[in-house]
Each structure stands twice: as C-alpha cells, then as structure tokens.
C-alpha cells in the first residue's frame, strides 16, 4: 500500500429509495465506470451516458439502490427496479416464459470496489433487494450477466464466474432468455453487441 493510502474499513450497507436514491446516482455512475471496466464487462464508460441511463432509477417510484459505505464514501452499489421499467429491453426475451413482467423485480448492477470484497456485501446487496421485491408483492427476482467467449483475448488467466454464488442464492439461468446490449469495450473503437444471460429465482 502506498504511503498515505487509507486502509479500507468495513463497508456498511443501507437501502435507499425515493428522494434519497437520487442523492447517490453519481456514486452509482462512478462505481459502474470503475468496476465494469474490468473483466468480464470491459466497459469503457462515460459519465454523461451514465447519468442518462440512471435517470430511470431516479424517476421510478419503486426503484432501490443499496449502497455500501466506508464512512461517508460509497464503495459499492447495487440497484433494482420493477422489470416493467425495462419493458422496451426485456419484454421480448421474457415473452416465451409466460411470466408477466409485473411479477418480476429486476436486479441490475451490483458493483463493489475490490478492497471491500469478501466482507459479505454481495449477500447483503441481494438480501435488501429481495426484501424490497417482496414488499412490492413481486414473485420473482431476475438479473442478467454478460457472456464472453472462453478464448476472449482479455480473459484473465485466473478468471472465474459468480455462478456458484448465484446458485447458492437460489438463482438459475433461464434457458433461452437472453438480452442484447451494445457498449464499447476498453480495447475497441466502436460499440459491439453483447449477449447477457438471465438468471431468476422465485421468492
């Protein structure tokens, strides 16, 4: 650790909804850009885009942000919103499941700075979002994860997935339910399309 660097403390989590949610959206943007730059997202993000994307959370009555804080500093965030808030993107992938979007709560990003991993924050991110989904009367919780080829040139030698963690929380991949998004990877000039596999559990 460099001279003068602060030793990470223990992150404390709290759920933010309504007016308080808007106060941390710039933190969500900053952390998305920082964490998603790494494998497997490789996202070359920009703050203006992030602010536009995150406006939907500010405008959604039932959205939630779970923040992880070291003192006053946000070191991680997880977001969630009713699935119908994303109907434009997700209605088609879910059409064959027979499950109405208004029965599903969507857990979107879950990002945490590396120094704060291993403290159980990931579980608390899911605990608080699932509790929020239950309070809204949702029957299912879903999220999606980017799929990368095994021979991708930027795949780290020690790369591993979060599949075991997600399965341990009761989630399973939904056969054939795949979303597609475009973004610019850190090693590319232009945006390219990515496939994101949906996982879901019943509450």
Secondary structure as UniProt FT lines:
FT   TURN            3..4
FT   STRAND          12..16
FT   HELIX           19..22
FT   TURN            23..24
FT   HELIX           25..35
FT   TURN            36..37
FT   TURN            39..41
FT   HELIX           47..59
FT   TURN            61..62
FT   STRAND          64..70
FT   TURN            71..72
FT   STRAND          73..82
FT   HELIX           83..86
FT   HELIX           87..94
FT   HELIX           95..97
FT   HELIX           101..103
FT   STRAND          104..112
FT   HELIX           114..116
FT   TURN            117..118
FT   HELIX           121..135
FT   TURN            136..137
FT   STRAND          140..146
FT   TURN            150..151
FT   TURN            153..154
FT   TURN            157..158
FT   HELIX           163..168
FT   TURN            169..170
FT   STRAND          172..185
FT   TURN            186..187
FT   STRAND          191..202
//
